[in-house]
Amino acid sequence: MGRLRDWLVGRYLPSWAVQTILEENRQLRSQAEELRREYRTLRAYTDGLEHALRHGMHVEVNVEGGGAYADRSTESTDG
């Protein structure tokens, strides 16, 4: 199918359209790779959380950022 598509594009589209298609395809491939990397990272986080929960470990999730090593000097000690 790729050869047929390439032949049709080369035969019937003007050169500026071919260049536009090629550039857009490069950008889309780059975006797809970036999303794959992000997916792998997020998948690793969720796998780690599932592992910890499965083995009964205490898990603290801080959506504000910083996690367990955040600067808590601004928190009240009156608690």
N, C-alpha and C positions, 0 to 999 in steps of 0.2 A: 504494500500500500504506500510505503514511503517513496518509492521510485516513481509511482504514478502521480502522486501528489507533487513531487518535485518537478516532474515534467510538465504538469498542468500549470503550476505556478510560474515556471520559467518560460513557458510558451505563451501564456495568455495574460499575464500581469505585467504592467510597466515596471521598470527597474526600481523606481522609487518605492513602489508597493512591496516589491520583494525585499528591499532593504528594511522597510518598516516592519515587515513580518519577522525577519531574522532578528532585528533588534528587540522586538517585543518578546520573541521566544527566549532570547538570552536573559532578559529581565525576569521573565516568568520562571526560568530554570533556577536563577539565583534566589528568587523569593521562595521557591519550593524547597531548595536546599536549606535555607535559613529556617523555614518552618519545620523541616525534618530535625534539624539540630535542636530547636526549641522543644519539639515533641519528645526527643530522646531525653533531654534534661528533665522535663516534667514527669516523664515516665519513671525515671530513676528516683525522683522525689517520692512519687506515690508508691513505688515498689519498696522503698525504705520505710515509709510509714506503715504499709501493710505488714512488712516483716516485724517491725517493732510491736505493732498491736497484736499480731499473731502470737508473739512470744511473751506477751504480758508486760512489756516495758512501758514506763511512763513517757508519754509524748506530750510536749508542750509546743503548740503551734501559735506563733505570734504573727498575726497578719499585719501588724503595724511595722514590722521589720526589726532587725537587731537580734532577735532570738534570745538565747540564754545568756549571751554576752553583751546585751544592750547596756547602755549607760543608765543606771537606775538612781543616779545621784539626785535627780530632780523629784523622785517620788517621796511622798510623805512617809514618815516612820511612825505615825500615830496609829496606823492600821488597825 
